[in-house]
Amino acid sequence: MSNAKTYSREPAVIFLAGFLGVPGEFAAVREHLPLPSLEILPEDLLPAPPDGDTPPPDFCFREARRRLREIIAGCAYSRVCVYGYSMGGRLALYALFGDGPNGGSPDPREFRKDWPKVSSLVLESAGTGIQDPEERARRYLHDTELARKFAREFSPELLESWYRQPVFAGLSPALRENLLRKRRNLQGTTAAAVLWGFSTGLMPCLLPALSAPPVPVLLLSGERDPKYTALFQEIHGPGIARITVPAAGHNIHDELPEKTAALIAGFAAG
């Protein structure tokens, strides 16, 4: 986890990277951002396996919430905008809003007690969980098999196949190559542990929690990312803002870092 820049302005922005994130993941955005910031990788929030009994399925998510709360409480800023991309967005959503009754919006008083510094949330190309239990179980089996593959045969070819998925179709060849280059020193076992612990199949559906969020939420999707643009179009409620970014796909912060920084600064300072 990188250190916060030294600024006198607030709020600070805490970036949560997605799966396969690496140090400096948001460097290009932070270069243009007129606010203090720090970034967190999913592996920074991943707990060690507990001793003794088998932990509950959401053990890693709950421990990630605890760790994120410690980080935010310990930072030097009185207001914080949390920015989560993809898996990082799911982790942020679970951490902040995952305590609501039946997956619904958390009690504002309890939220303010637990997260006194959090003033807003930005979700970039992030899922909200799977509602159907059978589909959720199938997703966990899929992620488990993929995690085994990352642990067993991590290679440039595996990375290449990952970024050939339909969701990344909007990437230019140059940007895809840059993402591959930055990730070639990743440890397959670490990637596997992150995917196992933070599988979408282990996360409840938190779509209801966005019906009346306790802080303003900005939903960012790229116009060349139909999956998440369609998902975000279904989310309505007080405090929800949606922006579909022109000429961008799933990786908005990589494709348009200056534009991303401007959107964050405008929203977080509001």
N, C-alpha and C positions, 0 to 999 in steps of 0.2 A: 504494500500500500504506500503510495507516494505522499509526501508531506504537503500541507496546505501552502499556497502562495501567501506572501505577506502583503495584505492590503488593509486599508482602514474601512473600506466600504462593505456593506452587508446587503442582502444575505449572502452567505456562502453557498456554494453548490457542491453537493456530494454526488459524484458519478458512480454508478454501479454498472460494471461491464457485463457483457453477455458471455455465454459459453465460448470457450477458447480465447477469452480475453487475455491480453498480455500487458505488462507494465507500459505505461504511456499510451494506453488505448485511446484516450481522449485528448492527447497532447495537442493536436491541431485545433480542436475546439477551444481548449483552455487558452491557447495562444491569443485567440480573438475575444475572449470573454472578459469583460471589465468587472469581474467579481472574483473574490477569493474562491478557491476550489480545491478539492482533493478527489482521488479516485480509489475505488475499491474493486478488487477482483472477486468473483465468486469463491475462489479458493481461500481468500482471506476470511470468509465467513463460515467455512466448512469446519465442523468440529471433529475432534478425534473420536474414533469409535469408543463407546462407553464400555467399562468393565462390567462383567456380570450378565444380567438378563438381556434378552434381545430388546432393543429400544423400540418405541412405537414408530409407525411408518413416517410420521412427520417430524421425527427427532431432529433431523438436520435443518429443516425449516425453522423449528422453534429455537434452536441454538443460534441460527443465523439472525433471527430477530433479536435475541439477547445481545449478540455481539454488535449488531448495528446500533442498538440502543446505547451501548457503552461508547461506541465511537462518536456518535452524535452528542451524547452528554458530555464527553470529554473534549470536544472541539472548542476553539476559542471564540466562537461566534454565537450570538444570541438568536439568530434566525437562520434557518437552513432550508434550501430547496433540494429535495432528493430527485435525482435524475436516473432512471433505470432503462437500460437498453436490453430488449429481448429477455434472456434469463434474468438479468439484473433487474429488469422491470417487474418480473414475477416475484422475485425476492423482495423488492421494495413494497409491492402491493400486499404480499402476505404479511410482511413485518408490520406495516402501518395499519392495514385494514382487516387483517385476518382474525381479529378477536370478536367481530360482530356476531350477534346471535344468528344462527343458521346461515352464516355466510353474508349476512346483511351488514349495513353500515355500522361502524362502532359508535358507541355512546360518545358524543363530543367531549363530555367531561372526563371520561376515562382516557380518551385519546390525548387530551391536553395534559393529563397527569403523566402519561407514559412518554409522550413525545412533545415536551413543552417548547422545543426549539423549531420543530418542523412547521414551516409556513406554507409549503406547496409541494406538489409532486408532479413530475413529468414522466410519462411513459412513452418510450420510443419503440414501436414495433414489438410490443410486449403482449403476450397472451394473458387471459384472465382466469385460466383453469378450465377443466372439462367437467361439464355437468353430469353426463351419463356415467354411472359407476362402471358399467361394463367397458365402455370406451376408455375410461380412465385406467382400468386394469390392463387393457390391451396396450395402451401407451406405455405403461410401466414395463411390461414385458419387452416391448420394442426398445425402450431406452436401456434396459438391462442388457440386452443382447448387443446393442451398439457400444455400451460401456465396456463389455468384455472385449469387443473388437479393438477399441482404443487401447485397452490395457495390454492386449496380446500382440497387436501388429501395427502400432502407430508408425506412420510413414508419410512421406510427401504424397504418395498416391491416395492414401486415405483422406488426407486433408483436401486434396484436389476433388475427390468425390463428394466430400462434405459441401464444398462451395459450388458444386454443380447441381445442388438441389433446386427445385423450382422457385423456392422462396428467395434465392439469391440471383434469379435470372436478370434482375436489373443492373447487376454489377458490370462495369466496363471491363474489358480484358486487362487493362492496366491496373485498375483497382483490385481486381481479383488476384492478380499476381503479387501486388503489394501486401495484401492480407495473408497470402500463403507464405511469403517471405518472412513476415513478422512472426509467424507461428511455427516455423519449422524447428525451433528449439524447445517447443513445449514438451513436457513429460506426459506420455500417454497414460501412465497410471494416475497422475493428478487429474487429467481430463476425465478419466473414467470415474474417479471418486466423486467429482463434481456432478457428473451426469447421473450417477446412481443416487446421490443424496438429494439433488434438486430436480429430479424428474417431474415433469408436468403430471405424470401419473400419481404422484404422491401429494399433489396440491389440490385443495378443494376449489370448486368454482367460486370465484370472488366477484363475478359480474354484479350480483345484487349489492355488494359493498360500494359500488360506484354510482348507485342511484341517488345517494345523498352523502357525498364524502365530507369529512370534517374539515378538510382544507381544499383549496382550489386544485384542480387536476387538469393538466394539459395532455392531450392524446396526440402524438405525432406519428403520422404514417406517410410513406412515400406514394406518389401517384402510380409508380410502377410496382407497387406491392399490393395487389388486389386483395389478398387474404386479410391483412391487418387493416387496410382501409375499410373493408366491408365490416370487420369486427367492430371497429371504433364507431362506425356510423350507427351501430345498434345501441350505443351507450348515450343515455340522455339523463340529465338531472341538473339540479342547481350546483354551480361551482365547476361544471365540466366545460372545458373548451376543447375543440377539435381543429387540428390543422392538417390538411393533406398537402404535403410539400411537393411542388412541381419539380419535374426532372430528377426525382429521387426514387430509390427502391427501398429495400429493407434496411440498408445501412446508411441512414441519413447523415449521421455524424461523420462517417468516413467520406461520403460522396460530396457533402456540402458543409464543411466544418464552419465556415464563416457565417453562413445562413443559420446553422444550428445555434451558434453562439448568440446571434442576434435574437433569435426566438426565445432562448433561455433567459437572456438578460431582460427582455421586455416583459416576460411572464413572471419571473421570480421577483422583480422589483415592484410588481403591481400590488 
